Amino acid sequence: MPKISVMPKNIPSELLQAFARAGQDHVFRFWNDLTDPERDSFAAELREIDLREVAELAATRGEAPFRGQREPAPVVRLGEEPRGTPRTLAAAHGHRLITQGKVGVFLVAGGQGSRLGFEGPKGCFPAGPLSRKTIFQLHAEKLVRLRERSGASLPWYIMTSQANDAETRKFFESHRFFGLDPRDVMFLPQRMLPALDTAGKLVLQSKGRLFQSPNGHGGSYAAFKQGGALADAQKRGIEQLFYFQVDNILVRIADPIFVGLHALSGSEMSLKVLSKTGPEEKMGVVAIEDGQTRVIEYSDFSRAESEARDSAGQLIHWAGSIAIHMFDLGFFERVAEGAIQLPHHLAKKKLSTIDTEGKPTEVDGIKYESFVFDALPSARKSLSLEVARREEFAPIKNKTGVDSIESAHALYIEEHRRWAREAGLEVSGELEISPLAALDPEELRERLAPESKGKRSGSVLLDPDADGKVRARSSALC
């Protein structure tokens, strides 16, 4: 956008001087067209812009492609006993940390459901195959059951975005926090980052608004501190933080084995991985690069690297990260305080803007974000744990196809069928087990009422009754 030849009047002097010094005073082009309330709103937005950061973003050109040799990172494989730490010992230690109130839960939920054809926060999407419970409710009920089992508060920190913060808060309030104590649920708005055009200039989305987008899941560190969660966690005596993203309905929140392995190994940042379906699966891969453990975006691998196989025909770079982490709170704090700097990643996009006459148009531009896993190389020690896809990974990202509503429902139902079979219940139709009923197959075996066992046809929901026993409903006994 060309520089303004005649500057509008009545612009707050400190804003005008700051943006003029930064070469960004074109943002005031339509100032005179705005109403007084619109000017106040725009001025407030501009005061939140870190112009030094904007200059740094403009100088970001993306990381140069890696030309060295990448190697697979060490992973605790399925069924493998970690050196010196049997899984039974890890599970006991993890359970102990949870019951002692040493574990907090952090959910990243800033996304909207637009790709699902759903208006509103993605967490409000009805995801229960039979119950139609929302994603938020499924996660919340897992925490309710964890609290019942452990007697701990398990504070829940939820990162929202500017687009969905108010609606998310209202949703939880209208549902009475799904049985959780509101004092144990904290919402943390994510920062926004301005987009720039190819000349490094701020882009106007409208006459009185900049084009901004969420700063990526790497922004969770800063949001955790700025939103007051870090101080809250420290006050509560939290030592470990379980991190996950909203769209995975099979996530095992704060499962004791993962918590225990992470803590006993002395890891500062741990992650769950699974075996990729093939080289083309769009999933970050855990690997050693320049002697450091990293999660490397699939797009940063050459085709030859991503397709490389060992002598047994297995993918060399097979370990895909599923965005489930454990953090030592002290490490998380170091990142949040800025002692560890995360790089900005850029994405070239067409940006909706206005032309010099204020009419809608598009320009070539750049959006910027940071990734939570980019802190991994700075961890003094890390741990990667392989898990089974069918048991822990059913993301709802798309309306159809891969990682869709349909694929997530199929995985969810099949996993619950497996739990039921192990507990003595065979279901021919669809099956959904309430998180309030059981969080794992072992618990279902303990709680399933004898009269609910056997063979059943049709669709079955398993819910707990007042006596604590889990009973089947919405089906007929064969």
C-alpha positions, 0 to 999 in steps of 0.5 A: 500500500503506497505511503499516505500523501496527506496524513489524517488529523486527530491521530493520537500523537504517540501512535502516529510517531511510533508507526511513522518511525517504523515505516508503518503509518499507512495504517492510518490511511482511512482514519478520517472515515472512521467513527469515534468509537471505531477510532478508539477501537483501532487505536486500542488495537494498534497500541497492542502491536509490538513494532519491534516484533513486527520488524523482526517478523519482516526480517524472517525469511524462514529456516534454510533447508537442512543439508546434513544427516537426520537420524531417528530419535530414541523412542520407547516402543510399544510393549518395551520396558524403559531401561530401569523403569518398568511400566508398572512402576511408572504407572504407580508413580504417575498415579501418586503424582496425580493424587498428590495434586502435582499434575495440571492439564493444559488444553489448546482450544483456539480453533474454530469448527469451520472446516467441519462445516460448524459455526463456533469453537471446535470444542463445541462440536458434537463428537459423541457418536451416539451421545452427541456430547461435545468435544469439550464435554468428553474431555471434561468428563474424563477430568471429572472421572480422574478427580473421582479416582484420585481425589485431586483437583487437576486444574484445567487450563484452556487456551482460547483465541480472540475468535472464540474466547467469549463463546467458549467461556459462555459455553462452559458457564451454560453447561455448569462446567460439566460438573467441574469446579469453576475455580479449577478451570481457567481460560487463557486467550491466545495472542494474535500476530499481525500478517505482513505483505511481501514488502514487510508492511502491515495489512489492513483487513478493513479501514479500522482493523489490522489483519491478524491471526493466532500466533500458533500453538507455540503461543501457549507458553506466553499465554500460560504466563500472561493469563495467570495460569503459571502463577496459579499452577505454582501456587497449587504446587503443580510440578508437571503439566499434561498438554493436548489439543482439542480435536483428539477425542481418544486422548488419555488425559494425564494417563499415569504411565506417561506421567510416571515415565516422564517424571522418573526419567527426569525429562523436561519435555516428553511426547507421545508418538505413533507409527506413521501410516506411510511417508505421505502422512502429514505429521511432524516426525521426531528425529535427531538433527545437529545432535538435538532431538526435534519434531520436524515438519513433514514438509521439511523432509525431502521425498527421499528422506521421508520414503527411506526404509531400513533393511527390514522395509520399515520407514526410518522416520516413522515416529509421528508426533500426535501433539500430546506432551508432558512438561516439567513446569520449571522448563515450561516457565523458562520458555514462558519467561523468554529464556528459550526463544521459539522461531517464527514459521511463516506461511505465504497466503492470499490475504483479504484486505482493502485497496487504496479506495477502501474496496475489498481485494487480496494481496500476497502476504505472510502469516506467522506462527510458532510451534510448541514443539520447537522448545524440544531441543532446549530441554536438558532431557526428553522422552518419546513414548510410542502409543497405539493409534487405535487407542489414543489418536482419533482427531476430528479435523476435516468433514470427510476423509482422513482425520474426519468426523467419520474416521474419528467415530469409527476409531472411537467405537472400535476402541470401546468395543474392545474395552467391552469385549474384555469386560464380557460385553459383545456389541454388534452395533455401535457402542459408546462408553461415557468417560464417567463410566470408565477411562480404560478397559481395566476400569470397565471390567471392574465397574460393568454390572453383571446384568449388562454382560453378554451379547447385545444388538443395536446401538449401546451406551454405557453410563454409570448409575448412582450406585457406581455400576456401569449399565448398558442402555438403548439396546435389546438383549440378544 
